[in-house]
Amino acid sequence: MMDEKRELPAGLYYRGSVLWVRFMVHGQKEQREPVPPGKDGKPRSVRAALQYRSERITQLARGEVIADSRRLTVGMLLDGVLLDYEINGRASVDTAKTRIRMLKEAVGSRLAVTFSTEDVQRLQIEWQRAGLTPGTINRRCNLLRKAFRLAWRSGRFPRLLYVPKLEEHAARGVYIGEAAAEKIAANLPPYAVDPFTFALLNGTRKGQLAATERRFVDLDRGVIEWPAAVCKARVPHTLPLEGESLAIVERAMANARPWCRYLFHGRDCAPGRDPRTMSKRYACLGNLRVAFQKACAAAGLVVGRKHGGLVWHCTRNTAATDLVAAGCTIDDVMKVGGWKTADVARRYDLGNLEALRARIAAARTRGTVVRLADKRRAPV
């Protein structure tokens, strides 16, 4: 290594194991910076480093690239992602804050120019050994990829970073059958039963359901109209009410509490409650995750995605599956559950085998399904 270092062309040198360049532009103070990895994430060769040095001299002479980009850390780039989320009012900003905090703890102090794809892969291996699922690792890495992309687009940073994506083999979801739903409801606290049943019928997201205010409800028209601000897709969502869904909303409206503007109320809803004690994401109702887990455990049902069991989000799978089985089109399913694209709505449909069996039986009765042997015997 020492012989290799001594034989480097002028303008190149090693600092530890990292190859650096040095140069001057217009006779100003000497510039020094590490050579970033190539597009494949691997360290550049001496020849490629010389080409990079030539490009940097040209760029700085024209004033095209900010000289301070070499001082940026990965943590600084991640801060740009949070800023983007907050400016655009993304509903997942709280989740992003948690994931970015974990990324900063792991690699936040690293210089962005020396951070490579190999560093990302080492981090992924470390997380896998810690027991994290590929899905969790991918969600974190998505933010890392976005951090470099935003910095590159804004001109703060001269390159993108290739972040590999792990293969995911997670289950699409679990269908909550009628018997299981009855057992869960029987073990939920009373204030959580109607929200659970409503979500099971319509696939409404938990955060959107908890944020429902009474002013969103129009009983004369039989609808709930959620404004874009409380919807994940950031577009207004109107749901027509009927049957049990309408009965639940009518019951909740009759149980209106003057001191609380929300449709559904949680365990701690009381006059004079400090608004600061409410969940920012789940309002008065609160996050029903623990209550749901306890109800499932009491009902003898498997809980948690890791074990292939139930989570609250399975209500969306159940609603989509039941709506398709009932004959609703995919457009109808999107409108009920608030899905933005047909592809995503289809992924939530787990397929109702009993409904399929009934349709096949009905088709055979009508004579629209003919056995292959019968076709062969049919006269020409």
C-alpha positions as a Markdown table, in Angstrom:
| # | Residue | x | y | z |
|---|---|---|---|---|
| 1 | Met | 0.0 | 0.0 | 0.0 |
| 2 | Met | 2.8 | 2.5 | 0.9 |
| 3 | Asp | 4.5 | 1.8 | -2.5 |
| 4 | Glu | 1.2 | 2.4 | -4.3 |
| 5 | Lys | 0.7 | 5.7 | -2.4 |
| 6 | Arg | 4.1 | 7.0 | -3.4 |
| 7 | Glu | 3.4 | 6.2 | -7.0 |
| 8 | Leu | 0.2 | 8.2 | -7.2 |
| 9 | Pro | 0.1 | 11.0 | -9.9 |
| 10 | Ala | 0.2 | 14.6 | -8.8 |
| 11 | Gly | -3.0 | 15.8 | -7.3 |
| 12 | Leu | -3.9 | 12.5 | -5.7 |
| 13 | Tyr | -3.1 | 11.2 | -2.2 |
| 14 | Tyr | -4.4 | 8.8 | 0.4 |
| 15 | Arg | -5.9 | 9.7 | 3.7 |
| 16 | Gly | -6.1 | 6.4 | 5.5 |
| 17 | Ser | -7.7 | 4.0 | 2.9 |
| 18 | Val | -9.6 | 6.7 | 1.1 |
| 19 | Leu | -8.3 | 8.3 | -2.0 |
| 20 | Trp | -8.4 | 12.2 | -2.0 |
| 21 | Val | -7.7 | 14.9 | -4.6 |
| 22 | Arg | -6.2 | 18.3 | -4.2 |
| 23 | Phe | -6.2 | 21.2 | -6.7 |
| 24 | Met | -6.3 | 25.0 | -7.0 |
| 25 | Val | -8.7 | 27.1 | -9.0 |
| 26 | His | -7.8 | 30.6 | -10.2 |
| 27 | Gly | -4.8 | 30.6 | -7.8 |
| 28 | Gln | -7.1 | 30.5 | -4.7 |
| 29 | Lys | -6.7 | 28.4 | -1.6 |
| 30 | Glu | -6.0 | 24.7 | -2.3 |
| 31 | Gln | -9.1 | 22.5 | -2.4 |
| 32 | Arg | -9.0 | 19.0 | -0.9 |
| 33 | Glu | -11.8 | 16.5 | -0.9 |
| 34 | Pro | -12.3 | 12.7 | -0.9 |
| 35 | Val | -13.0 | 10.9 | -4.2 |
| 36 | Pro | -16.6 | 9.6 | -4.1 |
| 37 | Pro | -17.4 | 6.0 | -5.0 |
| 38 | Gly | -18.4 | 5.2 | -8.6 |
| 39 | Lys | -22.0 | 4.5 | -9.7 |
| 40 | Asp | -21.5 | 0.8 | -8.6 |
| 41 | Gly | -20.7 | 2.0 | -5.1 |
| 42 | Lys | -17.1 | 0.8 | -5.3 |
| 43 | Pro | -14.0 | 3.0 | -4.8 |
| 44 | Arg | -12.8 | 4.6 | -8.0 |
| 45 | Ser | -9.5 | 3.6 | -9.7 |
| 46 | Val | -6.6 | 6.0 | -9.9 |
| 47 | Arg | -7.5 | 6.8 | -13.5 |
| 48 | Ala | -11.1 | 7.5 | -12.6 |
| 49 | Ala | -9.9 | 9.7 | -9.7 |
| 50 | Leu | -7.9 | 11.8 | -12.0 |
| 51 | Gln | -10.9 | 12.2 | -14.3 |
| 52 | Tyr | -13.0 | 13.2 | -11.2 |
| 53 | Arg | -10.3 | 15.8 | -10.3 |
| 54 | Ser | -10.4 | 17.3 | -13.7 |
| 55 | Glu | -14.2 | 17.5 | -13.6 |
| 56 | Arg | -14.1 | 19.2 | -10.2 |
| 57 | Ile | -11.6 | 21.8 | -11.4 |
| 58 | Thr | -13.9 | 22.6 | -14.4 |
| 59 | Gln | -17.0 | 22.7 | -12.2 |
| 60 | Leu | -15.6 | 25.0 | -9.6 |
| 61 | Ala | -14.1 | 27.2 | -12.2 |
| 62 | Arg | -17.5 | 27.7 | -13.6 |
| 63 | Gly | -19.1 | 28.0 | -10.2 |
| 64 | Glu | -21.4 | 25.0 | -10.9 |
| 65 | Val | -21.0 | 22.9 | -7.7 |
| 66 | Ile | -21.2 | 24.2 | -4.2 |
| 67 | Ala | -17.7 | 23.7 | -2.6 |
| 68 | Asp | -19.3 | 22.9 | 0.8 |
| 69 | Ser | -20.9 | 19.7 | -0.6 |
| 70 | Arg | -17.8 | 17.8 | 0.6 |
| 71 | Arg | -18.6 | 18.8 | 4.2 |
| 72 | Leu | -22.2 | 17.5 | 4.1 |
| 73 | Thr | -22.9 | 14.5 | 6.4 |
| 74 | Val | -25.5 | 11.9 | 5.8 |
| 75 | Gly | -27.5 | 13.3 | 8.8 |
| 76 | Met | -27.7 | 16.7 | 7.1 |
| 77 | Leu | -29.1 | 15.1 | 3.9 |
| 78 | Leu | -31.7 | 13.3 | 6.0 |
| 79 | Asp | -32.7 | 16.6 | 7.6 |
| 80 | Gly | -33.7 | 17.6 | 4.0 |
| 81 | Val | -36.1 | 14.7 | 3.8 |
| 82 | Leu | -37.8 | 15.8 | 7.0 |
| 83 | Leu | -38.1 | 19.3 | 5.7 |
| 84 | Asp | -39.7 | 18.0 | 2.5 |
| 85 | Tyr | -42.2 | 15.9 | 4.4 |
| 86 | Glu | -43.2 | 18.9 | 6.6 |
| 87 | Ile | -43.5 | 21.4 | 3.8 |
| 88 | Asn | -45.8 | 18.9 | 1.9 |
| 89 | Gly | -47.8 | 18.0 | 5.0 |
| 90 | Arg | -47.2 | 14.3 | 4.6 |
| 91 | Ala | -49.3 | 12.2 | 6.9 |
| 92 | Ser | -46.3 | 9.8 | 7.6 |
| 93 | Val | -44.0 | 12.6 | 8.9 |
| 94 | Asp | -44.1 | 11.1 | 12.5 |
| 95 | Thr | -43.1 | 7.7 | 11.2 |
| 96 | Ala | -40.4 | 9.3 | 9.1 |
| 97 | Lys | -39.0 | 11.1 | 12.1 |
| 98 | Thr | -38.6 | 7.8 | 14.0 |
| 99 | Arg | -36.9 | 6.1 | 11.1 |
| 100 | Ile | -34.6 | 9.0 | 10.4 |
| 101 | Arg | -33.6 | 9.2 | 14.0 |
| 102 | Met | -32.5 | 5.5 | 13.8 |
| 103 | Leu | -30.6 | 6.2 | 10.5 |
| 104 | Lys | -28.8 | 9.2 | 12.1 |
| 105 | Glu | -27.7 | 7.0 | 15.1 |
| 106 | Ala | -26.2 | 4.5 | 12.7 |
| 107 | Val | -24.6 | 6.7 | 9.9 |
| 108 | Gly | -25.6 | 10.3 | 10.6 |
| 109 | Ser | -22.1 | 11.5 | 11.3 |
| 110 | Arg | -20.6 | 9.9 | 8.1 |
| 111 | Leu | -19.5 | 12.3 | 5.3 |
| 112 | Ala | -21.9 | 12.0 | 2.4 |
| 113 | Val | -19.1 | 12.0 | -0.2 |
| 114 | Thr | -17.5 | 8.9 | 1.3 |
| 115 | Phe | -20.7 | 7.1 | 1.9 |
| 116 | Ser | -21.1 | 4.2 | -0.6 |
| 117 | Thr | -23.4 | 1.4 | -1.6 |
| 118 | Glu | -21.2 | -1.0 | 0.3 |
| 119 | Asp | -21.8 | 1.0 | 3.5 |
| 120 | Val | -25.5 | 0.7 | 2.9 |
| 121 | Gln | -25.2 | -3.1 | 2.4 |
| 122 | Arg | -23.1 | -3.4 | 5.6 |
| 123 | Leu | -25.9 | -1.5 | 7.4 |
| 124 | Gln | -28.5 | -3.8 | 6.0 |
| 125 | Ile | -26.6 | -6.8 | 7.1 |
| 126 | Glu | -26.3 | -5.3 | 10.6 |
| 127 | Trp | -30.1 | -4.7 | 10.8 |
| 128 | Gln | -30.8 | -8.2 | 9.5 |
| 129 | Arg | -28.7 | -9.7 | 12.3 |
| 130 | Ala | -30.6 | -7.6 | 14.7 |
| 131 | Gly | -33.8 | -9.3 | 13.6 |
| 132 | Leu | -35.4 | -6.6 | 11.5 |
| 133 | Thr | -37.6 | -7.8 | 8.6 |
| 134 | Pro | -36.8 | -6.9 | 5.0 |
| 135 | Gly | -39.8 | -4.7 | 4.9 |
| 136 | Thr | -38.6 | -2.6 | 7.9 |
| 137 | Ile | -35.1 | -2.3 | 6.4 |
| 138 | Asn | -36.5 | -1.2 | 3.0 |
| 139 | Arg | -38.7 | 1.5 | 4.6 |
| 140 | Arg | -35.6 | 3.0 | 6.3 |
| 141 | Cys | -33.5 | 2.7 | 3.2 |
| 142 | Asn | -36.2 | 4.4 | 1.1 |
| 143 | Leu | -35.5 | 7.5 | 3.3 |
| 144 | Leu | -31.8 | 7.2 | 2.7 |
| 145 | Arg | -32.3 | 7.0 | -1.0 |
| 146 | Lys | -34.6 | 10.0 | -1.0 |
| 147 | Ala | -32.1 | 12.0 | 1.1 |
| 148 | Phe | -29.4 | 11.7 | -1.6 |
| 149 | Arg | -31.9 | 12.3 | -4.4 |
| 150 | Leu | -33.3 | 15.5 | -2.9 |
| 151 | Ala | -29.7 | 16.8 | -2.3 |
| 152 | Trp | -28.7 | 16.0 | -5.9 |
| 153 | Arg | -31.8 | 17.7 | -7.3 |
| 154 | Ser | -31.3 | 20.9 | -5.3 |
| 155 | Gly | -27.6 | 21.1 | -6.3 |
| 156 | Arg | -26.3 | 20.6 | -2.8 |
| 157 | Phe | -24.7 | 17.3 | -3.7 |
| 158 | Pro | -23.0 | 16.1 | -6.9 |
| 159 | Arg | -24.2 | 12.5 | -7.2 |
| 160 | Leu | -27.0 | 10.0 | -6.4 |
| 161 | Leu | -26.5 | 6.9 | -4.2 |
| 162 | Tyr | -27.6 | 3.5 | -5.3 |
| 163 | Val | -29.4 | 1.9 | -2.4 |
| 164 | Pro | -30.2 | -1.8 | -2.9 |
| 165 | Lys | -33.7 | -3.0 | -2.1 |
| 166 | Leu | -34.2 | -6.3 | -0.2 |
| 167 | Glu | -36.7 | -8.9 | -1.4 |
| 168 | Glu | -39.8 | -9.0 | 0.7 |
| 169 | His | -41.9 | -12.1 | 1.3 |
| 170 | Ala | -44.3 | -10.7 | 3.8 |
| 171 | Ala | -47.9 | -12.0 | 3.8 |
| 172 | Arg | -50.4 | -9.7 | 2.0 |
| 173 | Gly | -52.7 | -9.7 | 5.0 |
| 174 | Val | -55.1 | -11.9 | 6.9 |
| 175 | Tyr | -58.8 | -12.1 | 6.4 |
| 176 | Ile | -60.8 | -11.6 | 9.6 |
| 177 | Gly | -63.7 | -14.0 | 9.3 |
| 178 | Glu | -67.1 | -13.5 | 10.9 |
| 179 | Ala | -66.5 | -15.8 | 13.8 |
| 180 | Ala | -63.0 | -14.2 | 14.5 |
| 181 | Ala | -64.6 | -10.7 | 14.2 |
| 182 | Glu | -67.2 | -11.6 | 16.8 |
| 183 | Lys | -64.6 | -12.9 | 19.2 |
| 184 | Ile | -62.4 | -9.8 | 18.8 |
| 185 | Ala | -65.4 | -7.5 | 19.3 |
| 186 | Ala | -66.4 | -9.4 | 22.5 |
| 187 | Asn | -63.0 | -8.8 | 24.0 |
| 188 | Leu | -62.5 | -5.1 | 22.9 |
| 189 | Pro | -63.2 | -2.3 | 25.4 |
| 190 | Pro | -66.7 | -0.9 | 24.6 |
| 191 | Tyr | -65.4 | 2.4 | 23.1 |
| 192 | Ala | -63.4 | 0.4 | 20.5 |
| 193 | Val | -66.2 | -1.9 | 19.2 |
| 194 | Asp | -68.0 | 0.5 | 16.9 |
| 195 | Pro | -64.7 | 1.8 | 15.3 |
| 196 | Phe | -63.6 | -1.8 | 14.8 |
| 197 | Thr | -66.8 | -2.8 | 13.1 |
| 198 | Phe | -66.9 | 0.3 | 11.0 |
| 199 | Ala | -63.3 | -0.4 | 9.8 |
| 200 | Leu | -64.2 | -4.0 | 9.1 |
| 201 | Leu | -67.1 | -3.0 | 6.9 |
| 202 | Asn | -65.4 | -0.1 | 5.0 |
| 203 | Gly | -61.7 | -0.6 | 5.3 |
| 204 | Thr | -61.2 | 3.0 | 6.7 |
| 205 | Arg | -57.7 | 3.6 | 7.9 |
| 206 | Lys | -57.3 | 3.9 | 11.6 |
| 207 | Gly | -55.8 | 7.4 | 11.6 |
| 208 | Gln | -58.5 | 8.7 | 9.3 |
| 209 | Leu | -61.3 | 7.0 | 11.4 |
| 210 | Ala | -59.9 | 8.5 | 14.6 |
| 211 | Ala | -59.7 | 12.0 | 13.0 |
| 212 | Thr | -63.3 | 11.9 | 12.0 |
| 213 | Glu | -65.2 | 15.0 | 13.3 |
| 214 | Arg | -68.9 | 15.3 | 13.7 |
| 215 | Arg | -68.9 | 18.1 | 11.2 |
| 216 | Phe | -67.7 | 15.7 | 8.5 |
| 217 | Val | -71.0 | 13.7 | 8.9 |
| 218 | Asp | -74.1 | 14.6 | 6.9 |
| 219 | Leu | -76.9 | 12.3 | 8.0 |
| 220 | Asp | -79.5 | 13.9 | 5.7 |
| 221 | Arg | -77.4 | 12.7 | 2.7 |
| 222 | Gly | -76.1 | 9.6 | 4.5 |
| 223 | Val | -72.4 | 10.3 | 3.9 |
| 224 | Ile | -69.1 | 11.1 | 5.7 |
| 225 | Glu | -66.9 | 13.6 | 3.8 |
| 226 | Trp | -63.3 | 13.6 | 5.0 |
| 227 | Pro | -61.2 | 16.6 | 3.9 |
| 228 | Ala | -57.9 | 16.0 | 2.2 |
| 229 | Ala | -56.0 | 17.0 | 5.3 |
| 230 | Val | -57.0 | 13.9 | 7.3 |
| 231 | Cys | -56.6 | 11.4 | 4.3 |
| 232 | Lys | -53.3 | 9.6 | 3.6 |
| 233 | Ala | -53.7 | 10.2 | -0.2 |
| 234 | Arg | -54.3 | 13.9 | 0.5 |
| 235 | Val | -57.5 | 14.0 | -1.5 |
| 236 | Pro | -61.0 | 14.4 | -0.1 |
| 237 | His | -62.8 | 11.1 | 0.6 |
| 238 | Thr | -66.6 | 10.7 | 0.6 |
| 239 | Leu | -68.2 | 7.5 | 1.9 |
| 240 | Pro | -71.9 | 6.7 | 1.4 |
| 241 | Leu | -73.4 | 5.1 | 4.5 |
| 242 | Glu | -75.8 | 2.3 | 4.6 |
| 243 | Gly | -76.9 | -0.6 | 6.8 |
| 244 | Glu | -74.7 | -1.2 | 9.8 |
| 245 | Ser | -72.3 | 1.5 | 8.9 |
| 246 | Leu | -75.1 | 4.1 | 9.0 |
| 247 | Ala | -76.4 | 2.7 | 12.3 |
| 248 | Ile | -72.9 | 3.0 | 13.8 |
| 249 | Val | -72.6 | 6.7 | 12.7 |
| 250 | Glu | -76.1 | 7.5 | 13.9 |
| 251 | Arg | -75.3 | 6.0 | 17.3 |
| 252 | Ala | -72.1 | 7.9 | 17.5 |
| 253 | Met | -73.8 | 11.2 | 16.6 |
| 254 | Ala | -76.5 | 10.6 | 19.2 |
| 255 | Asn | -73.7 | 10.1 | 21.7 |
| 256 | Ala | -72.1 | 13.5 | 20.9 |
| 257 | Arg | -70.1 | 15.0 | 23.7 |
| 258 | Pro | -70.3 | 18.9 | 23.8 |
| 259 | Trp | -66.7 | 19.2 | 24.9 |
| 260 | Cys | -65.2 | 16.9 | 22.1 |
| 261 | Arg | -65.6 | 17.5 | 18.4 |
| 262 | Tyr | -64.8 | 14.0 | 17.3 |
| 263 | Leu | -67.2 | 11.3 | 16.2 |
| 264 | Phe | -65.6 | 8.5 | 18.2 |
| 265 | His | -64.3 | 8.9 | 21.7 |
| 266 | Gly | -61.6 | 7.1 | 23.6 |
| 267 | Arg | -61.1 | 5.9 | 27.1 |
| 268 | Asp | -59.9 | 9.2 | 28.5 |
| 269 | Cys | -62.5 | 11.5 | 26.9 |
| 270 | Ala | -63.8 | 13.8 | 29.6 |
| 271 | Pro | -64.7 | 17.5 | 30.2 |
| 272 | Gly | -61.7 | 19.7 | 30.7 |
| 273 | Arg | -59.3 | 17.3 | 29.1 |
| 274 | Asp | -56.0 | 19.0 | 28.1 |
| 275 | Pro | -55.9 | 18.8 | 24.3 |
| 276 | Arg | -52.1 | 18.3 | 24.6 |
| 277 | Thr | -52.7 | 14.8 | 26.1 |
| 278 | Met | -54.5 | 13.6 | 23.0 |
| 279 | Ser | -52.6 | 11.6 | 20.4 |
| 280 | Lys | -51.5 | 13.8 | 17.5 |
| 281 | Arg | -52.2 | 11.0 | 15.1 |
| 282 | Tyr | -55.2 | 9.3 | 16.6 |
| 283 | Ala | -57.0 | 12.2 | 18.4 |
| 284 | Cys | -59.5 | 11.4 | 21.1 |
| 285 | Leu | -59.9 | 7.8 | 20.2 |
| 286 | Gly | -56.3 | 7.0 | 20.6 |
| 287 | Asn | -54.2 | 4.2 | 19.1 |
| 288 | Leu | -56.2 | 1.0 | 19.5 |
| 289 | Arg | -53.2 | -1.2 | 18.7 |
| 290 | Val | -52.7 | -2.5 | 22.3 |
| 291 | Ala | -56.5 | -3.0 | 22.9 |
| 292 | Phe | -56.7 | -4.9 | 19.6 |
| 293 | Gln | -53.7 | -7.1 | 20.4 |
| 294 | Lys | -55.2 | -7.9 | 23.8 |
| 295 | Ala | -58.6 | -8.7 | 22.3 |
| 296 | Cys | -57.0 | -11.0 | 19.7 |
| 297 | Ala | -54.9 | -12.8 | 22.4 |
| 298 | Ala | -58.0 | -13.2 | 24.6 |
| 299 | Ala | -59.9 | -14.7 | 21.6 |
| 300 | Gly | -57.1 | -17.2 | 21.0 |
| 301 | Leu | -56.0 | -15.6 | 17.7 |
| 302 | Val | -52.4 | -15.2 | 16.5 |
| 303 | Val | -51.3 | -11.6 | 16.7 |
| 304 | Gly | -48.7 | -9.6 | 14.7 |
| 305 | Arg | -47.3 | -9.7 | 11.2 |
| 306 | Lys | -44.1 | -11.5 | 12.2 |
| 307 | His | -46.1 | -14.5 | 13.2 |
| 308 | Gly | -48.5 | -14.4 | 10.3 |
| 309 | Gly | -51.3 | -13.1 | 12.6 |
| 310 | Leu | -53.7 | -10.2 | 12.8 |
| 311 | Val | -53.1 | -6.5 | 13.0 |
| 312 | Trp | -55.7 | -3.7 | 12.9 |
| 313 | His | -54.7 | -3.0 | 9.3 |
| 314 | Cys | -56.2 | -6.4 | 8.4 |
| 315 | Thr | -59.6 | -4.7 | 8.5 |
| 316 | Arg | -58.7 | -3.1 | 5.2 |
| 317 | Asn | -57.9 | -6.5 | 3.6 |
| 318 | Thr | -61.2 | -7.9 | 5.0 |
| 319 | Ala | -63.3 | -5.0 | 3.7 |
| 320 | Ala | -61.7 | -5.1 | 0.2 |
| 321 | Thr | -62.1 | -8.9 | 0.0 |
| 322 | Asp | -65.8 | -8.8 | 1.1 |
| 323 | Leu | -66.7 | -5.9 | -1.3 |
| 324 | Val | -65.2 | -7.7 | -4.3 |
| 325 | Ala | -66.9 | -11.0 | -3.2 |
| 326 | Ala | -70.2 | -9.0 | -3.0 |
| 327 | Gly | -69.8 | -8.0 | -6.7 |
| 328 | Cys | -68.4 | -4.5 | -6.3 |
| 329 | Thr | -66.1 | -3.3 | -9.1 |
| 330 | Ile | -62.5 | -2.4 | -8.2 |
| 331 | Asp | -63.5 | 1.3 | -8.7 |
| 332 | Asp | -66.2 | 0.9 | -6.1 |
| 333 | Val | -63.7 | -0.7 | -3.7 |
| 334 | Met | -61.3 | 2.2 | -4.2 |
| 335 | Lys | -64.0 | 4.7 | -3.4 |
| 336 | Val | -65.1 | 2.9 | -0.2 |
| 337 | Gly | -61.7 | 2.2 | 1.2 |
| 338 | Gly | -60.0 | 5.4 | -0.1 |
| 339 | Trp | -57.3 | 3.6 | -2.2 |
| 340 | Lys | -55.6 | 5.8 | -4.7 |
| 341 | Thr | -54.9 | 3.3 | -7.4 |
| 342 | Ala | -56.6 | 0.1 | -8.6 |
| 343 | Asp | -53.3 | -1.9 | -8.3 |
| 344 | Val | -53.1 | -1.2 | -4.6 |
| 345 | Ala | -56.8 | -2.0 | -4.0 |
| 346 | Arg | -56.4 | -5.3 | -5.8 |
| 347 | Arg | -53.5 | -6.3 | -3.6 |
| 348 | Tyr | -55.8 | -5.8 | -0.6 |
| 349 | Asp | -58.3 | -8.3 | -2.0 |
| 350 | Leu | -57.3 | -11.6 | -0.6 |
| 351 | Gly | -59.8 | -13.6 | -2.7 |
| 352 | Asn | -63.0 | -15.1 | -1.1 |
| 353 | Leu | -63.0 | -18.8 | -1.9 |
| 354 | Glu | -66.5 | -19.3 | -0.7 |
| 355 | Ala | -67.8 | -16.5 | -3.0 |
| 356 | Leu | -65.8 | -17.9 | -5.9 |
| 357 | Arg | -67.3 | -21.4 | -5.2 |
| 358 | Ala | -70.8 | -19.9 | -5.2 |
| 359 | Arg | -70.2 | -18.1 | -8.5 |
| 360 | Ile | -68.8 | -21.3 | -10.1 |
| 361 | Ala | -71.9 | -23.2 | -8.9 |
| 362 | Ala | -74.2 | -20.6 | -10.3 |
| 363 | Ala | -72.4 | -20.6 | -13.6 |
| 364 | Arg | -72.7 | -24.4 | -13.9 |
| 365 | Thr | -76.4 | -24.2 | -13.1 |
| 366 | Arg | -76.9 | -21.7 | -15.9 |
| 367 | Gly | -74.9 | -24.0 | -18.2 |
| 368 | Thr | -72.2 | -21.4 | -18.9 |
| 369 | Val | -69.4 | -23.6 | -17.7 |
| 370 | Val | -69.1 | -26.7 | -19.8 |
| 371 | Arg | -66.7 | -29.6 | -19.2 |
| 372 | Leu | -64.0 | -30.2 | -21.8 |
| 373 | Ala | -65.3 | -33.7 | -22.3 |
| 374 | Asp | -68.8 | -32.4 | -23.0 |
| 375 | Lys | -67.3 | -30.0 | -25.6 |
| 376 | Arg | -65.6 | -32.8 | -27.4 |
| 377 | Arg | -68.8 | -34.8 | -27.5 |
| 378 | Ala | -70.9 | -31.9 | -28.8 |
| 379 | Pro | -71.9 | -32.2 | -32.4 |
| 380 | Val | -70.2 | -30.0 | -35.0 |
